[in-house]
Amino acid sequence: MRHTNLLKVIWVILLSAILYTPCAGAEFKELSPAELNSLHTPQALVVDIRRPEEWSKEGIIANSKLLTFFNRQGHFDLPDWLSKFAQLKKTKETAIVLVCASGNRSKIVAKLLSTELNMNKISHLKNGIKGWKQQGHLTINPDLKL
């Protein structure tokens, strides 16, 4: 139990350091809904990092992959998430676009992947699924995806 708490503290410190230090690794991009819509091709992997109840409530972008990053308490299991993420990413050159509700969580994860893990071609959707829908873009029911 103490080991688990120590790991949580380490992750919080690491995440804080990522958010409040200048970029040292690769850069990430912030995409508008229009930019994502024009990029949304088989070469780009759109990963929705929200939780299942958020997918059901707001819908998802067609052809996106669903892979929750933060749980309800704001915690995450980076090794587990990266393992699942690696199964989605076909090649090192695959462009990745992260999506969340408002753009805040996806920006954190984009910065983590690009600056700390030196991944290239990482982007996130500015203003998230809310901005996507406000710009008139459609979502689908995640249950229809199955």
N, C-alpha and C positions, 0 to 999 in steps of 0.2 A: 504494500500500500504506500509506503514512504517513497519507494522508487517511482511509482506512478505520479505522485505529487511533485517530486523533483523534476521529472520529465515535463510536466505541465509548466512549471516555473521556467525551465530552460526554454521551452517553446515561446512563452510570453515574452521573455527577454529577447530572444532571437527575432520575433515578429516586431517588437518595438524598435529594435536596432535597424531592421529593414525599413521601417516606415520613416524613421527620423535621421537616416544617414544618406549622404549623396550616393547616387548610383555608381557602383564600381564595375558591374558586369555589363551584360548586354542590355540594350534599351527595349522598352515595350511601347506599343502604340495604343492610343485611345481612338477607337473608331466611332463615328456617328452611325445612327441607324441606316442612313443612305449608303455610307461606305460599306457597312456590313452586308447590306442587301446586294450591292454590286460585287462583293467579294464572295458571297455565299455560293461557292462552287464545290465540287468534290475534292478539290485540292486544299480547301480550308476545313479545319475541324472545329466546329462550334461546340463548346463544352459548357453546359449550364450547371453551375456549381451550387444552385439553390437547393433547398430541402424539398422532399416530395410534396408536402402540403402547399408549398409555394407554387410548384409546377401545376398542381391541380387547380389552385385558385386563379392564377393569372394565365395559365397556358404556357406553352413552350414554342420556341422558334422551330419550324419544320426542319427535319434532318439533324437537329442538334443531339448531342450525346448528353445523358444525364448522369452527373457524377458529383454528389454533394461533397463540399469541402468542409464547411463549418457546421457543427451540430447546433441545437437550440441554445446551448450555453456558450457558444462561440469557440468551442474547443475543436481541435482537428487532430487527425492522425496522419501526419505527412508521409511516413513510409508506406502505409496502406493505400493512401490516395495516389501516391506516385506509382505504385505497382499497378493499380487499376488504370491510371492515366496512360501508362506505357503500353497497355493492351489496346488502347484506342488510337494512339499515335502510330501511324503506319511507317513513316520515315522521319529521319532527323530534319528533313526539309519541309515537313508538313506545317503549314501556317495554323496557329492555334488562336481562337477567339474565345475568351471567357465571358460568361454572361451571369449576372446576378439580378437582384430586384432593382437596385438603383445605381449600380456602378461602383459602390464602395468596396464590397467584398471582392469583386472581380479585379479591381485595381490592386488590392493588397496581394492577391494570389498572383497576378501578372508580375508585380514587382518581385515577389518571392522567386518565381520561376526564372525570370530574366536576370535579375541582379545577383541573387544568391546562388542559383543553380546554373547560371550562364546558358539558359536555353534561348535560342534565337526564334524569330518569327512569332513572338507572343504579343497578343493584343487583347484589349477588353472593350466591351460595349459601353460607351459613355452613356450614363443615365440608365443603364440596365434595361430590363424588360419593360419597365414603366415608360422609359423614353422611346423604346421601340414601338410600343402601342400608341403613345401620344403622337408619333409621327405617322400614324395610320397603317403601320405594318401589322400583319395578321399573326396570330398565334394559333396553335392547335392544341387540342386536349391531349395530354400525355398518354392517356389510356388508348387513344386511337393509334398511337405509335406502335403498340404491341402487336 
